[in-house]
Amino acid sequence: MKLALLSDVHSNLHALDACLLHAQTQGADRIAVLGDLVGYGAFPSEVVTRCQALQAQGAIVLRGNHEEWVQRHAGMTPKTDQTLGEQTAQWTHDQLSPAQRFWLEILPLTAHLEQTLLVHASADAPEKWRYITDERIAALSLDAACANPEVRYVFGGHVHHPSLYYRGTGRQLMAFKPTAGVAIPVPSHRRWIATVGSVGQPRDGNPRAMYALFDSTAGKLTFHRVAYDHMAAARCVREAGLPEFCARRLETGQ
């Protein structure tokens, strides 16, 4: 089975559609959206509608921290120390219908699929939204997931850049630097944990969208970069009246 792993769409309909089309050309059999469907971008309602349709067709869709913020910050008085995501939460809330907000609220934090655990952030405490930024934190997540002996792979998002770690014969995790478009052998006799990057808001200096494709039959994982009209997406952010930084980030990938 070829599983397309998309995360951190962030209301970027242009990027989502580009990644879905690319995944189709790569022969993806199933889609998994690993949270943060909304926030930052100009099309929260449209992205939710698209993901609801994907779910109806068999896709897995998880909840991320931005789905939680849509509920938490609704109606709150803005504060000067709010993060950028918190600043856009009220606007995002107002673009969504009550039914869409309820759907986001009841999305699961994790999902199991054969030998794979899917999660937005860290598997050891998914509700705390911990970032997988180094081997130590990756090990905590992997160890928690592998309490189920069937689990060999953990895939998540949240950090907006791709990463891959594996555990061999020892206890120490080893980091592997992926190259876009190059299939990486990930045999199931080892245990693996990866973050798949961001569809809708890359932050590595490259504005192209990110997603990954896991071929469980061949035991291979491929990280992809997908060009899309990021300038149009940024223009829509400005037209929506969202913070200028959100638009510039799409233009520069920073």
N, C-alpha and C positions, 0 to 999 in steps of 0.2 A: 504494500500500500504506500502511496505517495501522499504525505500529509503536509499541506502548506501551512506554515506557522506565521501568523501575522499578529503584531502587537503594537500598541501605542499609535492608534490611527489618529487620534486627537482631532476629530471633526474635519479631517482633510479628505474630502470626497474625491478630489482629483487623484491623490496618491493611492487611495484605497482601490479605486477602479483600475488604475494602472497595474497594481500588484495582483489583483484578481485575474486580470487578463493575462499577465505574464505567467502566473501559476497555471492557468489553463493551458498555455502553450507548452508548459513543462510536464503536462500529464498528471497534474494533481488529482487525486481521487477524492480527497476530503479537505475541508478548510477548518482551521482552528484560529479563533481570534482571542488573544490572550490578555484582554482587558485594556482599559483606557481608550475606549471608543470615542469619548468626547473630551472637551477641554481644549482651549487655545484657538481652535480653528473656527471657520465660518459656517460649517454645515453639520451641526450636531443632529438635527432631526433627520436629515437625509442619510447620514451615516448609520444612525440607529435603524432606520427603515431598511437599509441595505443589509445590515447584520441580522435583523429579524428574518428577512427573507432567506439569508444564508442558513440560519438556524433551522428554518422550516424545511430546508433541503438537506439537512443532516449535519450541518456544521456545529462545532463546539464553540460556544461563546462564553468567556469568563468575565468577571467583574474586576475592575481595577480601582485604584484610589480616586481617580477623577470621577468615576461613577458615584463613589461615596460622597465626594465633595459637592456634587450637584444637589444631593439631599441635605447635607450638613449646613451649607452656607446659604441656602434659600431663605430670603427675607432678613438676613443678618445685616447689620449696619457695617459698611466697609471699614476696615482698619488700615492704618498706614503701614503696618508691618506684614500685610498679607503677601503670600507668594503670588507669582504670576498666575498659577493655576487657580488659586483661590479668588483672585481678582476676576477671572472669567467665569467662575462657577455660577454666579447669579445670572449672568447673561445667558449662559448655556441652559440653565434651568428654565428660563422664560421661553426659550425656543422649542422646548420639548412639550409634548402633550402629557397629561396626567398618566395615560396608559403607557407611554414610552418611559416616563420616569419610574413607574412601578416595575416595568420589565427590567430596567437597569438595576433596580434595587434588589431584585430576587435572583439575579444571575449568580451562579456559584463561584466560589473563590478558586476551586481546583477541579480537575477532572482526570480520571484514569482512563487510559486507552491501551489495552494490551500491556506491554512492558513500559509504558510511558506515563509519567505524571506531568500534567500541564498546570501552570500556575502563573499569576501575573508577576509576583515578586519572589519571596523566599518561601520554600515549602515548610520550613520549620515553624513559621508563624506568619501565614499568608495575610492575616488581617492587620499586621503591623507594618506592612509595605517596606520591608527591609531591602535595600539595594544590594545586588550581587556585584561587588566591585573588586573582590580579590579572592585568593584561594581559601582563606579562612572562612569567609562568609559563604562562599560556594560550598565548602565542606559541610557546614551546618545544614544547609538546605538539602544537599545530597544525602546526608546521613538520615535526616528526618524522612525523606521520601523513601529511602531504601530500607526503612523499618519494615516495609512490605517487600519481601524477598523477590517478588516478581518484577519489581521496578528496576530497570536498567538505564533509563533516560529521564532527565528532568529538563523541560523546556519552559522558559519564561521570557519576560520582557522587562519593562520598568526602567531600565538604565539607559535606553536610547542608543546603545551601541552593541555590536555583536561580540560575543565571547564564547569560548569553549574550554571546558576543563574535563579531565578524566582521572580516574583512579585506577592505577595498575596493580601490581603485586603488593606495593606498600600502602601505607595509610595516607601519605602526602598526595594532595591533588597536584596535577600537572596542568599548566595552561598551554593551550594551542592557539596560535594566531590564525584565524581563518582568512582566506583570500576569496573575494567575491567571485562567484561563478565556478569555483573549483570544488568538486565533490570531495568530501573528507570521509575516509573509512571510519565508521564508528561501530566496531563489532560488539556484540552483546555480551561477550565474555568480560568486558570492562564495564564500568559504570560511568555515565557521562552527564554533564550538566551544561546547558547552553542558555545564553540570552540571545534573542533573535533580532535585536535592533528595533528601530521605529519605522513604521510605515509612513506616518504623517508628520514627524518632526525630528529628522536626523540632527545630530549635534556633534558630528565629527569633521565638519568643514566641507562636507560633500552633500549637496541638497538632494541627491537621488534617494528615493524611497528604499527601505530595507524590508526584507522578509527572508524566511528560510524554508527549505523543502527537505523533509525527512523521508527517505525511502527505507521503510522498515524491512522490506524484503531483501534489498541489496545491502543493507547496513551502511547507508551513506547519508551524509548531511551536507547540504549545499546552501551557503549564504548568498543571497542575490541582492544586487542593486538595480533599481529600475528607474529610468528617466521618466519624468512626467512634467507637465506644465506647471512647475513650481512658482513661476512668476505670476501666472493667473491665480493660483491658490493664494499667494501673498496679496494680490490686488483685492481679492474677495474679503480677506481679513480686514484690510483697511476700509473697504466699503461697509463692512458690518460695524465699524466703530470700535473694534477690539484694540488692545494695546499695540502700539507701533512695533514693539519688540517682537511680537508674535509674527508679524509680517516679515521683518528683517531676518528672523531666524529661518523662515522658509526659503528666503532668497539666498542665504549664505550657507545654510546648514550648520551654523554655529550655535 
